[in-house]
Amino acid sequence: MAEPRCPICARPSVADYTPFCSRRCADVDLARWLRGDYAIPGPEAEAAEELPTRPDQD
């Protein structure tokens, strides 16, 4: 069986940081998620409907 590799730099992964090899690679991956570099596909959001106005707000 092949040794697991870090998805960021391809070095062997370390148990303390699985699936990464270091804290740095884990942080790089987190930053990519936070920036929106990764996305999970799903249905497109519908446009928000306008809220109805109250009759006393003319």
Backbone hydrogen bonds in HBPLUS format (Angstrom, degrees):
<---DONOR---> <-ACCEPTOR-->    atom                        ^
c    i                          cat <-CA-CA->   ^        H-A-AA   ^      H-
h    n   atom  resd res      DA  || num        DHA   H-A  angle D-A-AA Bond
n    s   type  num  typ     dist DA aas  dist angle  dist       angle   num
A0013-SER N   A0004-PRO O   3.04 MM   9  5.81 166.7  2.06 135.6 136.4     1
A0006-CYS N   A0011-ARG O   2.73 MM   5  5.39 163.1  1.75 162.8 168.3     2
A0010-ALA N   A0006-CYS O   2.87 MM   4  4.57 140.4  2.03 128.5 137.1     3
A0014-VAL N   A0020-PHE O   3.02 MM   6  6.38 166.8  2.03 141.9 139.9     4
A0017-TYR N   A0014-VAL O   2.91 MM   3  5.49 146.3  2.03 118.7 128.5     5
A0020-PHE N   A0017-TYR O   2.64 MM   3  5.12 145.6  1.76 136.3 130.0     6
A0026-ALA N   A0022-SER O   3.18 MM   4  6.47 155.6  2.24 144.9 151.9     7
A0027-ASP N   A0023-ARG O   2.87 MM   4  6.13 154.0  1.94 151.6 158.7     8
A0028-VAL N   A0024-ARG O   2.89 MM   4  6.18 150.0  1.98 149.1 158.1     9
A0029-ASP N   A0025-CYS O   3.04 MM   4  6.23 158.9  2.08 145.5 150.3    10
A0030-LEU N   A0026-ALA O   3.00 MM   4  6.28 158.1  2.05 145.8 151.8    11
A0031-ALA N   A0027-ASP O   2.92 MM   4  6.11 160.8  1.96 149.1 153.9    12
A0032-ARG N   A0028-VAL O   3.07 MM   4  6.34 149.3  2.17 144.2 152.3    13
A0033-TRP N   A0029-ASP O   3.11 MM   4  6.48 152.3  2.19 148.8 155.8    14
A0034-LEU N   A0030-LEU O   2.94 MM   4  6.23 164.9  1.96 155.6 159.7    15
A0035-ARG N   A0031-ALA O   2.93 MM   4  6.07 149.8  2.03 147.4 154.6    16
A0037-ASP N   A0032-ARG O   2.89 MM   5  5.16 143.6  2.02 164.6 163.0    17
A0036-GLY N   A0033-TRP O   3.06 MM   3  5.17 143.0  2.20 100.3 111.5    18
A0057-GLN N   A0054-ARG O   3.06 MM   3  5.53 164.9  2.08 121.5 123.8    19
